[in-house]
Structure formats: structure tokens, C-alpha cells
Amino acid sequence: MPKPAGRERRSASCAHVHKRLRMFVPRPCRTVRAAGGGRRAASCFSGRAPRGRRGTPAAGAAAEMNRDSFAAGERLVSPAYVRQGCEARRSHEHLIRLLLEKGKCPEDGWDESTLELFLHELAIMDSNNFLGNCGVGEREGRVASALVARRHYRFIHGIGRSGDISAVQPKAAGSSLLNKITNSLVLDIIKLAGVPAVTSCFVVPMATGMSLTLCFLTLRHKRPKAKYIIWPRIDQKSCFKSMITAGFEPVVIENVLEGDELRTDLKAVEAKVQELGPDNILCVHSTTSCFAPRVPDRLEELAVICANSGIPHIVNNAYGVQSSKCMHLIQQGARVGRIDAFVQSLDKNFMVPVGGAIIAGFNDSFIQEISKMYPGRASASPSLDVLITLLSLGSNGYKKLLKERKEMFSYLSSQLKKLSESYNERLLHTPHNPISLAMTLKTQGEHQDKAITQLGSMLFTRQVSGARVVPLGSVQTVSGHTFRGFMSHTNNYPCAYLNAASAIGMKMQDVDLFIKRLDKCLKTVRKEQNKESNVSGVDNYDKTEDVDIEEMALKLDNVLFDTYQNSS
């Protein structure tokens, strides 16, 4: 049967993505002739094919294989139908080609079929998925459970090599490519979220605390005499432990109260720098995202202090990517002063499972040093999760989530303000905190601590997660350091309070149900306090009966809400 006109061109185009993928396949380092007769080492991994490589026999063989495959299909099914199917496949491959060429998050999210095609194409580039592969080493991508293999899309080798988490694995070209693309997409999103000056980043399969530790350990080699880390206080254990684990002594800088807000004491920071000496200070460890009434540190001023003193500056930006205000602080700090690296959580900012973080910065060589500090290979799961998420959302989808989060913050603030006023409480005025809110708990009676603890327990048992009640005078010892007023970020905050946050992914029904349940819990606490004040004339049976009625009412609320969600 004679070949239809143009069939060779169409079949070759279906192999285009395969050729693009081959551009990222690692090649042995080779020495090439440079201009002027010198010799230089070529890169082991390049995002573009070197001149003269596109027409290699391997590429031609792949194109020929595709032509033969489609030609065989045309002998079984009408050539017109096969061409139509080929065109449909090309629409998926076009999206993949754009991703590989630009290295940026697509504006519109991909559908699952394109995503699965892309992941399959990458996975079959790893040696554990080669047909006829014979592995005789101790780590050959062997998996006992097929369910585990499917869970990981058959990416078994992980990312990086023993000397660098960002290095390319010769036996895992697909996983290496996945790692490179993920880092490129995450960098694009960080720029989109408000830090356009960022130059480098990588995903690390550790949560925020351990990722901060990795940054501190990297700085140790640059500053061998340093033993202190200056740390404006934030009552979050992993932040403190990240410094202890790295082997340094945290110098806690107490915050100052300005109105309702707890803010950075810049004078105390400068005084400690002078007292300890810049050479003895590893870095300043500052914070953006935090629980109200603490607000983000004065990053611009701290960055200037670090630049003038020659001290590195590491920023804990745990859930700050979702806040344009937090990201703007980082951008401005890097512009006017010094920020060496900033660390953010994957699960808090991108709605993926816990276990990953992004280390980003403004100096490529320093970020590469951090990646080389990671010992051994690493799990690809966090990279795979965030890659799938970003390709599913697209940049437009992620921007929409950021916009909705801001709207929910305003809505939560207004609803919590109304509720607090109905109980003669108030919403603390913390305009510099763009994520977290705090409501006073001043009027809980003479047994305030007991009532506040009871309120927190009631919220938890009624399936309200994330809300925090902070009593007065709590004392906590963390790694040998005693914090007074723990969880309130200061020794003596004026009042007890309740925290709630508007984080990415929150919906209006979440706010409404939280306010409704909080209202009922506050009513129950008040009712029990009134009974305790008149305990001499109260019958215990009646008291228990009232509490049971309140419990039944709350359960009914849950049932009604679930019914509403199902019907919607």
C-alpha cells in the first residue's frame, strides 16, 4: 500500500517529545575543544542538546521506531483513525515539550492523562524499569510490593547522589529529570509569589526544622569560629531545636510589645552583635510566618544589620509563600541588606503530604553548597508530590488559591471580631500578621486557666483542628532552655488568647463551622462557670444532664453539616 503524503512528517513529530527527553539524559563528562585551542570539560547534564547532537543515530532510531509503530497500526486500523489518534497524542506531547523547553509552571493546569503520560515517560528512563535490565548491585530499585511501586509511579531510585542531592544519577535519568524540572517549577512559583530576585532553590525531603539545620551546618564550614545564632524569639520547638541539633548556642532575643503586637527588638539584636562579636556569630535566624500576636520580624532592618556586620542571615519562611506580605519582606530584605537563604515548607504552602521543604536564596553557589551538604541520596516523594500538584494547578490555579486565602483571612477576621465582641472579648490588633489572628480570653472567670484549657480540649474533641488556646504563665523547657510564657512568644503577655489562621486551601464553610462550634463551646464554658459560682445550690444530676444536652446539640450540628456537604 503506498504511503500517504506527509505521513513520515507526522510520525516523526510524535517522537518529538522522546527526543526532547533525551536532551536531558546524563552523558559522561567529556573534554571538548574550546575556542582559541584550549580544552574545557563539558557539562554532565545540560538542558539543551549540544550542537551537532540532534541527529545522532539514537535519535534517528527512536524516530524510525515510532514511524514503524504507527505504520504497523495503519495496517490494522484505518490510516485516518491512526492519524487522528496521533494528533491527539501530540496535544499532550506539546504540553510536555513546552514544559521541558521553558522550565516554568504552565499557566493552566494539566489534566490527569497528560500528567500520567509525562510521569510514565520519565519512569521508563530509570534503569529499574528497563526491559531486560540485570542489576547486580546492592541498590537496584527492587521493590517487593507492586502497590508500593505504583504509589511512587515506579520512581524507585530517589534523587541525587552520595555527594550532592541535586546531582544526576546515571542509572536514573528519569528521576534526575523529575528533580531538575521540579526545582525549576518551584523557583518559578517563588518568583510569582513575590520574590522575583531569587536565583536558585531546591526541594529537600526534610521538613522545615531539619532543612534549617542543613543551612546552619553549611555555614559552619564558612565560619569555623562561630558558636552563636541570634534568634528573635518565636515559641515553636522545631525552630529552636534546628539550632541545637546543628551544635550551636541560640541567643534568644525577647520581643517587644507594641500595642497588641510582639515585634523584633532591633536594639537588643545590635547590642548582642557588639557584645559577642560578629566572628563568633554564625548567623541571624529570623522568622516571617508566625502565630499572632507575634508578627513577622523586621526583615529589612535585620538584613541591613547583617550586611553591615558581615553576618549571614537565614530566614524561616515556613508558611510564608502563601502570603504576599511575607514574600515582599524577603524581597526587600535581600534588596537593601543580606539574606543568604530562606526555607519554606512544602505541605503548608502547596497542600502536599508532610516531609519536604524548599531551600532558596539569592546566591547560586551558596545554595549549591547547601545541597552538597546533604549526605547520600534522598527520597523523590516530596519532589514528585509538588511536581504533580503544580502541574495540576498551573500558575493560574495557584494564584487563585493565594487570592482566595486573602479573602478568607478578611472573612475570618470579621467573623471572629463579631463573635469576640458578643462575649465581651476583642480581636487583637495585629495588622502586620497576614495569616494568623488572636482573640482575647480575658473574661473566663476566676478559674481562668482551667476554663481556657477546657476550651481548647472542647474544640479539639469537636473536630476543630489548628486552633490554639494560650494560657498565661505557661513554662516549657526545650533542649535545656526554659521559656516563660511559652506559646505566647514573650515572658508576660497581658492576656490569654485563642489563635486561628487563614491558610491556603481554607474555605468559607470551614470558617462558618469554626465560628459556630467556637460559639457553642464558649457558651458551654460560661454556663459551667456560672454553675460553679453557685455550686451550693446545684444538683449534680441536673448539671450532668445539661452537659449531655449540649453534647447532643453539637453532634447534631455535625450531622447537619455533613448532610449539607453531601447534598452540595
C-alpha positions as CSV (number, residue, x, y, z in Angstrom):
1,M,0.0,0.0,0.0
2,P,1.6,3.4,-1.0
3,K,2.4,5.7,1.9
4,P,0.1,8.7,2.2
5,A,1.7,12.1,1.7
6,G,3.1,13.7,4.8
7,R,2.9,10.6,6.9
8,E,6.6,10.5,7.6
9,R,6.5,14.1,8.9
10,R,3.6,13.4,11.2
11,S,5.1,10.2,12.6
12,A,8.4,11.9,13.3
13,S,6.6,14.7,15.1
14,C,5.1,12.1,17.5
15,A,8.6,11.2,18.5
16,H,9.5,14.8,19.2
17,V,9.0,14.5,23.0
18,H,11.2,11.5,23.1
19,K,14.0,13.5,21.5
20,R,13.4,16.3,24.0
21,L,13.7,14.0,26.9
22,R,16.9,12.6,25.5
23,M,18.4,16.1,25.7
24,F,18.2,15.8,29.5
25,V,19.7,12.3,29.7
26,P,23.1,12.4,31.5
27,R,26.1,12.0,29.4
28,P,29.6,11.2,30.6
29,C,31.7,14.3,31.2
30,R,34.0,14.8,28.2
31,T,36.7,17.2,27.3
32,V,36.0,19.3,24.2
33,R,38.0,21.7,22.2
34,A,37.2,25.3,23.3
35,A,37.5,28.5,21.3
36,G,41.2,29.5,20.9
37,G,42.5,26.0,21.1
38,G,42.1,25.4,24.8
39,R,40.3,22.5,26.3
40,R,37.4,22.5,28.8
41,A,35.1,20.0,30.5
42,A,31.6,19.8,29.1
43,S,28.7,19.6,31.4
44,C,27.5,16.2,32.5
45,F,23.9,17.4,32.4
46,S,22.5,20.0,30.1
47,G,19.0,21.3,29.5
48,R,19.8,21.8,25.8
49,A,21.3,19.4,23.3
50,P,24.9,20.3,22.3
51,R,25.5,21.5,18.7
52,G,25.5,18.6,16.4
53,R,23.9,16.0,18.7
54,R,20.3,16.2,17.5
55,G,20.8,14.0,14.6
56,T,22.5,11.2,16.4
57,P,21.9,7.6,15.5
58,A,20.0,7.0,18.7
59,A,17.6,9.9,18.0
60,G,17.1,8.6,14.4
61,A,16.5,5.1,15.6
62,A,13.8,6.3,18.0
63,A,12.1,8.3,15.3
64,E,12.3,5.3,13.0
65,M,10.8,3.1,15.7
66,N,7.8,5.4,16.0
67,R,7.3,5.6,12.3
68,D,7.3,1.8,12.1
69,S,4.9,1.5,15.0
70,F,2.4,3.9,13.5
71,A,2.8,2.3,10.1
72,A,2.0,-1.1,11.6
73,G,-1.0,0.4,13.2
74,E,-2.3,1.7,9.9
75,R,-2.2,-1.8,8.5
76,L,-4.7,-2.8,11.2
77,V,-6.9,0.3,11.5
78,S,-7.8,2.9,9.0
79,P,-4.9,5.3,8.5
80,A,-7.2,8.2,9.0
81,Y,-8.1,7.0,12.5
82,V,-4.4,6.3,13.4
83,R,-3.5,9.8,12.3
84,Q,-6.3,11.3,14.4
85,G,-5.0,9.3,17.4
86,C,-1.5,10.5,16.7
87,E,-2.8,14.1,16.6
88,A,-4.5,13.6,19.9
89,R,-1.3,12.3,21.4
90,R,0.6,15.3,20.0
91,S,-1.6,17.7,22.0
92,H,-0.3,16.0,25.2
93,E,3.2,15.9,23.9
94,H,3.1,19.6,23.0
95,L,2.4,20.5,26.7
96,I,5.3,18.3,27.8
97,R,7.6,19.9,25.2
98,L,6.7,23.4,26.4
99,L,7.5,22.4,30.0
100,L,10.9,21.0,29.0
101,E,11.8,24.0,26.9
102,K,10.7,26.7,29.3
103,G,11.1,25.1,32.7
104,K,8.2,27.1,34.1
105,C,4.9,26.2,35.6
106,P,2.2,26.2,32.8
107,E,-0.4,28.8,33.2
108,D,-3.2,26.3,33.0
109,G,-3.2,23.1,34.9
110,W,-2.8,19.7,33.1
111,D,-5.4,17.0,33.1
112,E,-4.5,13.7,34.7
113,S,-4.0,11.9,31.4
114,T,-1.2,14.3,30.4
115,L,0.3,14.1,33.8
116,E,0.4,10.3,33.8
117,L,1.8,10.2,30.3
118,F,4.6,12.5,31.4
119,L,5.4,10.5,34.5
120,H,5.3,7.3,32.6
121,E,7.8,8.7,30.0
122,L,10.1,9.7,32.8
123,A,9.8,6.5,34.8
124,I,10.8,4.2,31.9
125,M,14.1,6.2,31.6
126,D,15.2,4.7,35.0
127,S,17.2,1.5,34.9
128,N,14.9,-0.4,37.2
129,N,12.2,-0.1,34.5
130,F,14.5,-1.1,31.6
131,L,13.3,-4.3,29.8
132,G,15.9,-7.0,30.4
133,N,17.8,-4.9,33.0
134,C,20.3,-7.0,35.0
135,G,21.1,-5.4,38.4
136,V,23.9,-6.9,40.5
137,G,24.4,-4.1,43.0
138,E,23.0,-3.5,46.5
139,R,20.6,-0.8,45.3
140,E,19.0,-1.6,42.0
141,G,15.5,-0.3,42.5
142,R,14.0,-3.6,43.6
143,V,10.5,-3.3,45.3
144,A,8.8,-6.2,46.9
145,S,5.3,-4.7,46.7
146,A,3.6,-3.8,43.5
147,L,1.4,-1.4,45.4
148,V,4.5,0.5,46.7
149,A,5.8,0.7,43.1
150,R,2.6,2.1,41.8
151,R,2.4,4.6,44.7
152,H,5.7,6.0,43.6
153,Y,4.9,5.8,39.9
154,R,7.9,3.4,39.7
155,F,10.4,6.1,40.6
156,I,12.4,3.9,42.9
157,H,16.0,5.3,42.8
158,G,15.3,8.6,44.5
159,I,17.2,11.8,43.7
160,G,20.8,12.9,43.9
161,R,23.9,11.0,44.5
162,S,26.0,10.4,47.6
163,G,27.8,13.7,47.3
164,D,25.0,16.1,46.2
165,I,21.2,15.9,46.5
166,S,21.0,17.9,43.2
167,A,23.4,15.6,41.2
168,V,22.3,13.4,38.3
169,Q,22.1,9.7,38.7
170,P,23.5,7.7,35.7
171,K,21.1,4.8,36.4
172,A,18.1,7.1,36.9
173,A,17.8,9.6,34.1
174,G,14.1,9.9,34.6
175,S,14.2,10.6,38.3
176,S,17.0,13.1,37.8
177,L,15.0,14.9,35.2
178,L,12.0,14.9,37.5
179,N,14.2,16.5,40.2
180,K,15.5,19.2,37.8
181,I,12.1,20.1,36.5
182,T,10.6,20.2,40.0
183,N,13.2,22.6,41.2
184,S,12.7,24.8,38.1
185,L,8.9,24.9,38.6
186,V,9.3,25.7,42.3
187,L,11.7,28.5,41.5
188,D,9.1,30.0,39.1
189,I,6.4,29.8,41.7
190,I,8.6,31.6,44.4
191,K,9.2,34.4,41.9
192,L,5.4,34.5,41.1
193,A,4.6,34.6,44.8
194,G,6.6,37.8,45.4
195,V,10.4,37.2,45.4
196,P,11.5,37.8,41.8
197,A,15.1,38.3,42.8
198,V,15.5,34.7,43.9
199,T,18.1,32.9,41.7
200,S,18.3,29.3,43.0
201,C,16.3,26.8,45.0
202,F,15.9,23.0,45.5
203,V,13.4,20.7,47.1
204,V,14.8,18.7,50.1
205,P,13.0,15.7,51.6
206,M,13.0,17.1,55.1
207,A,10.6,19.3,57.0
208,T,11.4,22.9,57.8
209,G,13.3,22.3,61.0
210,M,15.9,19.8,59.6
211,S,16.2,22.0,56.5
212,L,17.2,24.9,58.7
213,T,19.7,22.6,60.4
214,L,21.2,21.8,57.0
215,C,21.7,25.6,56.3
216,F,23.4,26.1,59.7
217,L,25.7,23.1,59.1
218,T,26.7,24.6,55.7
219,L,27.6,27.9,57.3
220,R,29.8,26.2,59.9
221,H,32.4,25.5,57.2
222,K,32.4,29.2,56.3
223,R,32.6,30.4,59.8
224,P,34.5,27.9,61.9
225,K,34.9,30.2,64.9
226,A,31.2,30.9,65.3
227,K,29.2,29.3,68.1
228,Y,26.2,31.6,68.5
229,I,23.0,32.1,66.5
230,I,21.0,35.3,67.2
231,W,17.3,34.3,67.2
232,P,14.4,36.7,67.8
233,R,12.1,34.5,70.0
234,I,9.3,32.5,68.4
235,D,7.7,29.8,70.5
236,Q,8.0,26.9,68.1
237,K,10.1,24.0,69.2
238,S,11.4,22.9,65.8
239,C,12.9,26.3,65.2
240,F,14.8,26.2,68.4
241,K,15.9,22.5,68.0
242,S,17.2,23.2,64.5
243,M,19.9,25.3,66.0
244,I,20.7,22.9,68.9
245,T,20.9,19.9,66.5
246,A,23.4,21.8,64.4
247,G,25.6,22.2,67.5
248,F,25.1,26.0,68.1
249,E,24.0,28.1,71.0
250,P,20.8,30.1,70.4
251,V,20.9,33.6,71.7
252,V,17.3,34.4,72.4
253,I,16.2,38.0,71.7
254,E,13.0,38.7,73.5
255,N,10.3,40.6,71.5
256,V,8.9,44.0,72.4
257,L,5.2,44.7,72.8
258,E,3.9,47.5,70.5
259,G,0.2,47.8,71.0
260,D,-1.0,44.2,70.8
261,E,1.8,43.1,68.6
262,L,5.1,41.4,69.5
263,R,7.8,42.8,67.3
264,T,11.6,42.5,66.8
265,D,13.8,44.3,69.3
266,L,16.4,45.7,66.9
267,K,18.4,47.5,69.6
268,A,18.8,44.2,71.5
269,V,20.0,42.5,68.3
270,E,22.6,45.2,67.7
271,A,23.7,45.1,71.3
272,K,24.3,41.3,71.1
273,V,26.2,41.6,67.9
274,Q,28.5,44.1,69.6
275,E,28.7,42.0,72.8
276,L,29.5,38.7,71.1
277,G,31.5,40.0,68.1
278,P,30.5,39.3,64.5
279,D,33.1,36.5,64.1
280,N,31.6,34.5,66.9
281,I,28.1,34.7,65.4
282,L,27.1,32.1,62.8
283,C,24.0,33.9,61.6
284,V,20.9,35.8,62.5
285,H,17.9,33.4,62.3
286,S,14.7,35.4,61.7
287,T,11.1,34.4,61.1
288,T,8.3,35.6,58.8
289,S,5.2,33.4,59.2
290,C,4.1,33.0,62.9
291,F,1.2,32.9,65.3
292,A,-0.4,36.2,66.3
293,P,0.2,38.4,68.3
294,R,3.7,37.8,67.2
295,V,4.3,39.3,63.8
296,P,7.0,38.8,61.1
297,D,10.4,40.0,62.1
298,R,11.7,43.4,60.8
299,L,13.5,41.6,58.0
300,E,14.7,44.8,56.2
301,E,16.3,46.2,59.3
302,L,17.8,42.8,60.3
303,A,19.1,42.3,56.7
304,V,20.9,45.7,56.9
305,I,22.4,44.8,60.3
306,C,23.7,41.5,58.9
307,A,25.1,43.3,55.8
308,N,26.9,45.9,57.8
309,S,28.3,43.4,60.3
310,G,29.2,40.7,57.8
311,I,26.9,38.1,59.4
312,P,24.9,35.6,57.4
313,H,21.1,35.7,57.6
314,I,18.8,32.7,57.4
315,V,15.0,33.2,57.3
316,N,12.4,30.7,58.5
317,N,9.6,31.3,56.0
318,A,7.8,28.1,57.0
319,Y,4.3,29.0,55.6
320,G,5.2,32.4,54.1
321,V,5.0,31.6,50.4
322,Q,1.2,31.9,50.6
323,S,1.5,35.4,51.9
324,S,2.5,38.2,49.6
325,K,3.4,40.3,52.6
326,C,5.9,37.7,53.9
327,M,7.4,37.3,50.4
328,H,7.7,41.0,50.0
329,L,9.7,41.3,53.3
330,I,12.2,38.7,51.9
331,Q,12.4,40.5,48.6
332,Q,13.1,43.9,50.3
333,G,15.5,42.4,52.8
334,A,17.6,41.0,50.0
335,R,17.4,44.3,48.1
336,V,18.6,46.5,51.0
337,G,20.7,44.1,53.0
338,R,21.6,40.5,53.3
339,I,19.6,37.3,53.2
340,D,21.6,34.2,52.5
341,A,18.8,31.6,52.4
342,F,15.1,31.3,53.2
343,V,13.4,28.0,54.0
344,Q,9.7,27.1,53.4
345,S,7.5,24.1,54.0
346,L,6.0,22.1,51.1
347,D,2.9,20.9,52.9
348,K,2.0,24.3,54.4
349,N,2.3,26.2,51.1
350,F,1.4,23.6,48.4
351,M,-1.0,21.3,50.1
352,V,1.1,18.1,49.8
353,P,1.9,15.5,52.4
354,V,4.3,16.4,55.2
355,G,8.0,15.7,54.7
356,G,9.5,18.3,52.3
357,A,10.8,21.8,52.2
358,I,12.3,24.3,49.8
359,I,15.7,26.0,50.4
360,A,16.0,29.1,48.3
361,G,18.4,32.0,48.1
362,F,20.0,34.8,46.0
363,N,23.4,33.3,45.5
364,D,23.7,30.2,43.3
365,S,27.0,29.0,44.8
366,F,25.7,29.1,48.4
367,I,22.5,27.2,47.6
368,Q,24.6,24.6,45.8
369,E,26.9,24.3,48.8
370,I,23.8,23.5,51.0
371,S,22.6,20.8,48.5
372,K,26.1,19.2,48.6
373,M,26.0,19.2,52.4
374,Y,23.0,16.7,52.3
375,P,24.6,13.2,52.9
376,G,23.6,10.5,50.5
377,R,20.7,10.1,48.1
378,A,17.2,11.3,49.0
379,S,13.6,10.3,48.6
380,A,11.9,11.6,45.5
381,S,8.4,11.6,47.0
382,P,8.3,15.3,48.1
383,S,9.6,16.4,44.6
384,L,7.1,14.1,42.9
385,D,4.2,15.4,45.1
386,V,4.9,19.0,44.4
387,L,5.5,18.5,40.7
388,I,2.1,16.7,40.3
389,T,0.4,19.4,42.3
390,L,1.9,22.4,40.4
391,L,1.3,20.8,37.0
392,S,-2.3,20.0,38.1
393,L,-3.0,23.6,39.3
394,G,-0.9,25.6,36.8
395,S,0.3,29.1,37.8
396,N,-3.2,30.4,37.4
397,G,-4.6,27.8,39.7
398,Y,-2.0,28.6,42.4
399,K,-2.6,32.3,42.1
400,K,-6.3,31.7,42.5
401,L,-5.6,29.8,45.8
402,L,-3.5,32.7,47.0
403,K,-6.3,35.2,46.2
404,E,-8.9,33.0,48.0
405,R,-6.6,32.8,51.1
406,K,-6.5,36.5,51.4
407,E,-10.3,36.7,51.1
408,M,-10.7,34.0,53.7
409,F,-8.4,36.0,56.1
410,S,-10.6,39.0,55.8
411,Y,-13.7,36.9,56.3
412,L,-12.3,35.0,59.3
413,S,-11.1,38.3,60.8
414,S,-14.6,39.9,60.5
415,Q,-16.4,36.8,61.9
416,L,-14.0,36.3,64.8
417,K,-14.3,40.0,65.7
418,K,-18.1,39.8,65.8
419,L,-18.0,36.6,68.0
420,S,-15.4,38.1,70.4
421,E,-17.5,41.2,70.9
422,S,-20.6,39.2,71.7
423,Y,-18.6,37.7,74.7
424,N,-17.1,41.0,75.8
425,E,-13.8,39.9,74.3
426,R,-11.9,41.5,71.4
427,L,-9.8,40.6,68.4
428,L,-6.2,41.6,69.0
429,H,-5.0,44.3,66.6
430,T,-2.1,42.6,64.7
431,P,-2.1,44.3,61.2
432,H,1.5,43.1,60.5
433,N,0.5,39.4,60.7
434,P,-1.1,38.5,57.3
435,I,-2.0,34.8,58.2
436,S,-2.8,34.4,62.0
437,L,-5.4,36.1,64.2
438,A,-5.8,36.1,68.0
439,M,-8.9,36.7,70.2
440,T,-8.6,37.6,73.9
441,L,-9.8,35.2,76.6
442,K,-10.0,37.7,79.5
443,T,-13.5,37.1,80.8
444,Q,-13.3,33.4,81.7
445,G,-13.9,33.9,85.4
446,E,-11.8,33.3,88.5
447,H,-10.7,29.8,87.3
448,Q,-9.4,31.2,84.1
449,D,-6.6,28.7,83.4
450,K,-8.9,25.8,83.9
451,A,-11.5,27.3,81.7
452,I,-9.0,28.1,78.9
453,T,-7.6,24.6,79.0
454,Q,-11.1,23.2,78.9
455,L,-12.0,25.4,75.9
456,G,-9.0,24.0,74.0
457,S,-10.0,20.4,74.8
458,M,-13.6,21.0,73.8
459,L,-12.6,22.5,70.4
460,F,-10.3,19.5,69.7
461,T,-12.9,16.9,70.7
462,R,-15.4,18.7,68.4
463,Q,-13.0,18.3,65.5
464,V,-11.7,21.8,65.3
465,S,-8.1,21.4,64.4
466,G,-5.5,24.2,64.2
467,A,-7.0,26.5,66.8
468,R,-4.7,27.1,69.8
469,V,-5.6,28.4,73.2
470,V,-2.7,30.1,75.0
471,P,-3.0,30.5,78.8
472,L,-0.9,32.9,80.9
473,G,2.3,31.8,82.7
474,S,3.0,28.6,80.9
475,V,6.6,27.3,81.4
476,Q,8.3,24.9,79.0
477,T,11.9,23.6,78.8
478,V,13.2,22.9,75.4
479,S,16.6,21.4,75.0
480,G,17.7,22.8,78.3
481,H,16.4,26.3,77.8
482,T,13.4,27.4,79.9
483,F,10.8,29.6,78.2
484,R,8.4,31.5,80.5
485,G,5.0,32.3,78.9
486,F,5.6,29.6,76.4
487,M,3.4,29.7,73.2
488,S,2.9,33.4,73.7
489,H,6.4,34.4,72.4
490,T,7.1,36.5,75.4
491,N,7.5,36.1,79.2
492,N,4.4,38.1,80.2
493,Y,1.8,38.8,77.6
494,P,-1.1,40.9,79.0
495,C,-3.8,38.3,78.5
496,A,-4.7,34.7,77.5
497,Y,-5.9,34.3,73.9
498,L,-7.1,31.9,71.2
499,N,-5.4,31.6,67.8
500,A,-6.9,30.8,64.4
501,A,-5.2,31.1,61.0
502,S,-6.3,31.5,57.4
503,A,-4.0,29.2,55.5
504,I,-4.1,28.2,51.8
505,G,-6.9,25.9,50.9
506,M,-9.3,27.2,53.6
507,K,-13.0,27.5,52.5
508,M,-15.8,29.7,53.7
509,Q,-17.6,26.7,55.2
510,D,-14.5,26.0,57.3
511,V,-14.7,29.5,58.8
512,D,-18.5,29.2,59.3
513,L,-18.3,25.9,61.1
514,F,-15.4,27.0,63.2
515,I,-17.2,30.1,64.4
516,K,-20.4,28.1,65.1
517,R,-18.5,25.5,67.2
518,L,-16.4,28.0,69.0
519,D,-19.6,29.9,69.9
520,K,-21.2,26.8,71.4
521,C,-18.0,25.9,73.3
522,L,-17.8,29.4,74.8
523,K,-21.4,29.2,75.8
524,T,-20.8,25.8,77.5
525,V,-17.8,27.1,79.3
526,R,-19.6,30.2,80.5
527,K,-22.6,28.1,81.7
528,E,-20.4,25.7,83.7
529,Q,-18.6,28.7,85.3
530,N,-21.9,30.2,86.3
531,K,-22.9,26.8,87.9
532,E,-19.6,26.5,89.7
533,S,-20.1,30.0,91.2
534,N,-23.5,28.8,92.6
535,V,-22.3,25.2,93.4
536,S,-24.0,25.1,96.8
537,G,-27.5,25.0,95.2
538,V,-26.7,22.9,92.1
539,D,-27.7,19.3,91.8
540,N,-25.0,17.2,90.2
541,Y,-27.6,15.2,88.2
542,D,-29.0,18.3,86.6
543,K,-25.5,19.5,85.8
544,T,-24.6,16.3,84.0
545,E,-27.9,16.4,82.1
546,D,-27.3,19.9,80.8
547,V,-23.8,19.0,79.6
548,D,-25.2,15.9,77.8
549,I,-27.8,18.1,76.1
550,E,-25.1,20.4,74.9
551,E,-23.1,17.4,73.6
552,M,-26.1,16.1,71.7
553,A,-26.6,19.5,70.1
554,L,-23.1,19.7,68.9
555,K,-23.3,16.2,67.4
556,L,-26.5,17.2,65.7
557,D,-24.6,20.2,64.2
558,N,-22.0,17.8,62.8
559,V,-24.6,15.6,61.2
560,L,-26.5,18.5,59.7
561,F,-23.2,20.0,58.3
562,D,-22.1,16.6,56.8
563,T,-25.6,16.3,55.2
564,Y,-25.3,19.7,53.7
565,Q,-21.8,19.0,52.3
566,N,-23.1,15.7,50.7
567,S,-26.1,17.4,49.2
568,S,-23.9,20.2,47.8
